[in-house]
Amino acid sequence: MWQDLADYFNGMTTATFFRVYWYLFIIEIPRYLLFDYFILIMFYLRRFSQRHLYREAKSRFWAESPLISILAPGKNEGKNIYKLVKSLEAQTYQNYEIIIVDDGSDDDTPIIGRSLEKAGLIDLFIRNEVRGGKASAANLALRYAKGKYILHLDADSSLDMTAIERIITRFYMDSEIGCVGGNLKVRNADDSLAATMQGIEYLMSISVGRIITSYLGIYRIISGAFGAFKTDALKRIGGWDIGPGLDGDVTQKFRKMGYKVVFEDRAICLTSVPTSFSKLAKQRLRWSKSIIRFRLRKHIDVFLPTQNFTFLNMISSLENVLFNVVFAFLWLFYMVDIIIHFPETLPFIIAIKLCIYTVVNYMQFFALLAISERWKQELKFLIYIPLKSIYNGYYMRIVRIMAYIKEMYFYSSYKDNWNPAKTSDKAMQHGRL
């Protein structure tokens, strides 16, 4: 087999090679390797040159020592609340209040939450007897928040010791910053192959992508697992709106109000991810549907020349739609073209593609290890890098394409039980927002 593969490769002309692998060399390598790593170099050079500005901002933050309101809404998160509280106790910054909202749980969350409140380990425990959805729970907590800044966490999050200090310091570097995204890494990467692949994805794709878009001023999503907001600004935009993709939606609302949105890669949060490919697919179907629902429906006005139009907001959404939606369908066209015109050599074509991707992925991986604060733990991903080509190159693309089609033609996000039916019905009544 290997000899047959070598013979096929050696027998290809230059024209045939680029005819077969044009998508890789025209789109993927320039965009995801050359461009990204050029911007990463620029990013770290700028960080080095502005290190004194960061130190000054940190001094101003500590001098003021503002109250931080930590909000953790969720359903059936009883087993995680105590772990979250212990994680927060280890923070270098301690002037915060903790508000937990139980969104209609049917586990022991009410007992655990009230016990923690009674013991003084959290400041406020609120329970919705009837589930209203994550946005509803977060907005309820926001009503009671007293802090100058809001820190929104998932209940299963755990933070590095300096995470709060680092994420809030960014507000003191620029008064126009309205919200800051923290850097997520996978806590349970050893639990299964699906979790391991997400650990690699969060390290090599999600974190890098957010560094790049933040540097360019087009960063578009503050993760609900770990994000910080100016309280007055968050209240001014009306908090979170219902629906899947509420993280990207609230971020877009900040951008449209004229606030800067930035990413702080040094503020690390560990989060748990789905441990089976079926659960992962369900999660990513929901995430990907939100691009259609919010980017191309609710916030379509960012592409229109209105009085609130800004070039960066248009580019932010355009980049999201282009590289996630348009290029996903272009890849599908490319694969159909290869299957139709090169059926006999298809196994060889895929094998060579996987080899090229693997080489590129190892280049990326070692570059990222050099700047990672956890490089020793992340060395365990080394043997799984060849699988990233299949995971990102085929599995994730197919899931995304399925999501786009379902949402474009069937509005399937309104039928997703991730949101209570009553909230989805209300969204449908108000123009399918």
Long-range contacts (C-beta under 8 A, 24 or more apart in sequence): 4-348, 5-348, 5-351, 5-352, 8-345, 8-348, 8-352, 9-348, 9-352, 20-338, 20-342, 20-349, 21-352, 21-353, 21-356, 22-334, 23-330, 23-331, 23-334, 24-353, 24-356, 24-357, 27-327, 27-330, 29-360, 31-323, 33-360, 33-363, 33-364, 36-208, 36-209, 36-212, 37-364, 37-367, 39-211, 39-212, 39-215, 39-216, 40-208, 40-211, 40-212, 40-367, 42-215, 43-211, 43-212, 43-215, 44-371, 46-215, 53-173, 54-169, 54-173, 57-169, 57-170, 57-172, 57-173, 58-165, 58-169, 58-172, 60-172, 61-165, 61-168, 61-169, 61-171, 61-172, 65-95, 66-95, 66-147, 66-148, 66-149, 66-168, 67-95, 67-96, 67-97, 67-146, 67-147, 67-148, 68-93, 68-95, 68-96, 68-97, 68-147, 68-148, 68-149, 68-150, 68-151, 68-164, 68-168, 69-96, 69-97, 69-99, 69-141, 69-145, 69-146, 69-147, 69-149, 69-150, 69-151, 69-231, 70-96, 70-97, 70-98, 70-99, 70-151, 70-153, 71-99, 71-101, 71-138, 71-141, 71-142, 71-145, 71-150, 71-151, 71-152, 71-153, 72-98, 72-99, 72-100, 72-101, 72-141, 72-152, 72-153, 72-154, 72-155, 72-157, 73-100, 73-101, 73-103, 73-134, 73-137, 73-138, 73-140, 73-141, 73-155, 74-101, 74-102, 74-103, 74-134, 74-137, 74-154, 74-155, 75-102, 75-103, 75-104, 75-105, 75-109, 75-131, 76-105, 76-106, 76-107, 76-109, 77-102, 77-105, 77-109, 77-155, 77-156, 78-105, 78-107, 78-108, 78-109, 78-111, 78-112, 78-113, 79-107, 80-155, 80-156, 81-109, 81-112, 81-113, 81-116, 81-122, 81-155, 82-112, 82-116, 82-121, 83-156, 83-158, 84-153, 84-155, 84-156, 84-157, 84-158, 85-116, 85-121, 85-122, 87-157, 87-158, 87-159, 88-159, 88-164, 90-161, 91-159, 91-161, 91-162, 91-163, 91-164, 91-165, 92-161, 92-162, 92-164, 92-165, 93-164, 93-165, 93-168, 96-147, 96-151, 96-164, 97-123, 97-124, 97-145, 97-146, 97-147, 98-122, 98-123, 98-124, 99-123, 99-124, 99-126, 99-141, 99-144, 99-145, 100-124, 100-125, 100-126, 100-141, 100-155, 101-126, 101-127, 101-128, 101-137, 101-138, 101-140, 101-141, 102-126, 102-127, 102-128, 102-137, 103-128, 103-131, 103-132, 103-133, 103-134, 103-136, 103-137, 104-128, 104-129, 104-130, 104-131, 104-132, 131-420, 132-420, 132-423, 133-242, 133-419, 133-420, 133-423, 134-224, 134-240, 134-246, 135-239, 135-240, 135-241, 135-242, 135-243, 135-246, 135-423, 136-242, 136-423, 138-224, 138-239, 138-240, 139-239, 139-240, 142-231, 142-234, 142-235, 142-239, 145-231, 147-231, 148-230, 148-231, 149-228, 149-229, 149-230, 149-231, 150-228, 150-229, 150-230, 150-231, 150-234, 151-226, 151-227, 151-228, 152-224, 152-226, 152-227, 152-228, 152-229, 153-225, 153-226, 153-269, 154-224, 154-225, 154-226, 154-271, 156-271, 156-272, 157-225, 157-226, 157-269, 157-270, 157-271, 158-187, 158-269, 158-270, 159-226, 159-267, 159-268, 159-269, 159-270, 160-267, 160-268, 160-269, 160-270, 160-373, 162-266, 162-267, 163-226, 163-267, 163-268, 163-269, 164-267, 166-264, 166-266, 166-267, 167-226, 167-228, 167-264, 167-267, 168-228, 169-264, 170-228, 170-262, 170-264, 171-228, 171-230, 174-260, 174-262, 176-258, 176-259, 176-260, 177-230, 177-259, 177-260, 177-261, 177-262, 178-229, 178-230, 178-233, 178-254, 178-257, 178-259, 178-260, 178-261, 179-222, 179-227, 179-228, 179-229, 179-230, 179-233, 179-234, 179-250, 179-251, 179-254, 179-259, 179-261, 179-262, 180-222, 180-227, 180-228, 180-229, 180-261, 180-262, 180-263, 180-264, 180-267, 181-210, 181-214, 181-219, 181-221, 181-222, 181-223, 181-226, 181-227, 181-261, 181-262, 181-263, 181-264, 182-223, 182-225, 182-226, 182-227, 182-228, 182-264, 182-267, 182-268, 182-269, 183-207, 183-210, 183-226, 183-263, 183-264, 183-265, 183-266, 183-267, 183-268, 183-269, 184-223, 184-225, 184-226, 184-269, 184-270, 184-271, 185-268, 185-269, 185-270, 185-271, 185-374, 186-270, 186-271, 186-272, 186-273, 187-270, 187-271, 187-272, 188-272, 188-273, 188-275, 189-273, 189-380, 189-381, 190-380, 191-275, 192-275, 192-276, 193-384, 193-387, 194-273, 194-274, 194-275, 194-276, 194-277, 194-279, 194-280, 195-273, 195-274, 195-275, 196-381, 196-384, 197-384, 197-387, 197-388, 197-391, 198-273, 198-274, 198-280, 199-273, 199-378, 199-381, 200-365, 200-381, 200-384, 200-385, 200-388, 200-391, 201-388, 201-391, 201-392, 201-396, 202-273, 203-368, 203-372, 203-378, 203-381, 204-361, 204-364, 204-365, 204-368, 204-388, 205-392, 207-265, 208-364, 208-368, 210-263, 210-265, 211-263, 211-265, 213-263, 213-316, 213-319, 214-261, 214-262, 214-263, 217-260, 217-312, 218-312, 218-315, 218-316, 218-319, 219-251, 219-261, 219-262, 219-263, 219-316, 220-248, 220-251, 220-252, 220-255, 220-261, 220-316, 220-317, 220-319, 220-320, 221-247, 221-248, 221-251, 222-247, 222-250, 222-251, 222-254, 222-261, 223-247, 225-269, 225-271, 226-267, 226-269, 226-271, 229-254, 230-259, 233-257, 233-259, 241-433, 242-419, 242-423, 242-424, 242-426, 242-427, 243-290, 243-293, 243-294, 243-413, 243-419, 243-423, 243-424, 243-427, 243-433, 244-286, 244-287, 244-289, 244-290, 244-293, 244-413, 244-416, 244-418, 244-419, 245-286, 245-287, 245-289, 245-290, 245-291, 245-293, 245-294, 245-413, 248-290, 248-291, 248-294, 248-295, 249-290, 249-294, 249-298, 249-299, 252-294, 252-295, 252-299, 252-302, 252-313, 252-317, 255-310, 255-312, 255-313, 255-316, 256-299, 256-302, 256-308, 256-313, 258-310, 266-373, 268-373, 277-395, 281-399, 284-396, 284-399, 284-400, 284-403, 285-399, 285-402, 285-403, 285-406, 286-403, 286-413, 286-416, 286-418, 287-403, 288-324, 288-399, 288-400, 288-403, 288-404, 288-407, 289-403, 289-404, 289-406, 289-407, 289-412, 289-413, 289-416, 290-413, 291-320, 291-321, 291-324, 291-325, 291-404, 292-325, 292-403, 292-404, 292-407, 292-408, 293-407, 293-413, 293-432, 295-320, 295-321, 296-321, 297-432, 297-433, 298-433, 324-400, 325-404, 328-397, 328-400, 328-401, 328-404, 329-401, 329-404, 331-397, 332-397, 332-401, 353-389, 353-393, 354-386, 354-389, 354-390, 354-393, 357-388, 357-389, 357-393, 358-385, 358-386, 358-388, 358-389, 361-385, 361-386, 361-388, 361-389
